[in-house]
């Protein structure tokens, strides 16, 4: 084993999503087959509408990084993973959505929507004092150099008098915008149905950071030995969408259902960077910075980008109350799905060639000998965000 001494559950809601989608489809079907019962609502020509909603969303989990810290190499019986291998989530995530529309004629209109869920961060940490009797912390990896197999490097050691601390951090945000033309379908009575079509943009961004600190324990000389591995991903979706929206009124109470689907390109970008800051290699002088940490090394550091086809459907159900002819309040449920994204923790590759890692070998400058690992490969999955909405709308 190489070492420095050598130098929350997330909210699923599957049944809820199915029930909401079934209700929306039922509402749309009812609206499409309804016959005239009462006079139609007032014309929309020349009218503006604007609504503001508060969002409380749960993001899909399933983004666990590989084992990052353990108490032994993973091929040893009884080895425990102390950090990594568990999903990270920032749930619940608060945000907002604003929609504005304008009636061009009694039948045609245009509307735009923007929503934003600001960055939110979650962290997990493990530490050991390095004092006699403390747990030795190991960073486990699969060594690809012959003879290949499970290995590890020391993060803390009571025998070699250095402590250890490691933190994994996930930061994410979600943003979207769309611009649609709307067309009122010729349905009379208390039911109204609009077809819509236009352009949708969606951005999911995540940053996963693995940071360590392994200082000497007195009476050993004070030193600096810190690493940082960072995996930053951005998913940008650009697509055309179609959909339908239905509204049923019972006096001042109304129920609105919406179903949209967008088809287009998901541009996936992964930026990987890593560093070691230490003064262990210059007799405890001024700290020096070296390229590469533990899992972000010269063979996978850099920017990696690709475009793939993706489908982004959205469904929502809203119950509202018309306070005045120009103001209403509402509460509801929303569900958004993306068929192909990259999640930050899933981009960590634990197959390493330690010859290029100064943090493992203690060799300056490190020289790659053997397989070029860790390599980079896009690891993609799907993504959903679902949750509750509460808003107010104005019509003038």
C-alpha positions, 0 to 999 in steps of 0.5 A: 500500500502506497502512502504519504509516509513514503514521502439523506434519503431523497423523495421518490414519489413514483406513485404521485407522479403517475397519479398527476400525469393520469389526472392531467391526461384525464383533464385534457381528454375531458376538455377536448371532448367537452361541448358548449355549456356556458358563455366563453370567458372574456377575450384575451386580445391585448391582455397581459398576464404575469405569475410568480411562483415559489418552488420547493423541489426534490432532485433525483439522487443516484449520484454516489461517488466511488469509495473515497476514504476507508479504514483499509484497502478494499480487498481486506476482509472487514474494510469499511468505507467511511466516505463515498459510495453514498448518494449526495443530495441537496434536497429540498431545493427552493427556487422561483418561476415567473411566467408572462404572457400576452394575447395577440388576438382572441385566439393567439398569444405568446408567453415566456417562462423563466425558473431558477433554483439557486446553488445549494451545497451539501458536505460530508467529512471524515477525520482522524487525529493521527494520535496513537490508537486513532483510526488510520484513514486510507484513500482506496483505489484500483492500481492499474500498474502490474500487478494490478489490484486494490491498493490505497494511500494513507490519509492519516497514520498514527505510526507516521505521526500525521493526521487526516481529514477529507471532505466531499462536497456537492453543489448544484443548481437548476435553471430553465427558460422557454418561449412559446406561442399559444393557440386557444382551441375551439372549445366552449363552456367552462373548459378551456384548452390551449395548444402551445409550441416553442423553444426550451432551454434547461441547465443543470450544473453540479460541482463535486469536490474531494478535498483532503488535509494531512498535517503532521502531528507534533512533535513532528515539524509543522507542515502543509499537505492538502489536495483538491479534486474537482469535477464540474459538470454543466448540462445545457439543453436546447430543444423545440417543444409542443404541449397542451394546457387545460383549465376547468372553472367552477365559480372562483375555483379553477384547476389547470393541467399542463403537459409539455415535451421538448426534443433537442440536444443536451450539451454535456461538459465536464471540467476536471482539475486537481492539485496538491499544495505542500511544503514536504518536498522543500524542507518545510519552506514555502508551500508549492503547488503541483498539478493533480490530486488523488482522482484528478490527475494529468490523464483526465484533467481538462475539459470534456464536451459532447452533445447527445439527443435528449427528451425533456417532458414536463407536467404540472397540476395547479389548483387555484382561486380567483380572488378578483377578476384580475388576481388569483392564487394557486398551489400545485405540483410540478414534475420535470424530467431530462433523459440524458445528463451527466452528474458530477460525482459519477465522473470520478474514476478510481482506476489510477496509475499512481506513478503520476500522482505526487500525493501518492508517490512523493516523487517530484515531478511525477512521471507517468509509467504504464497505463494512462489512468485515470482516463475520462469517459462520460458516465450519463444518467437521467434526471428529474426534479419534482415538488410543490408550487405556490403562486400568485397571478395577475391579469390586466 
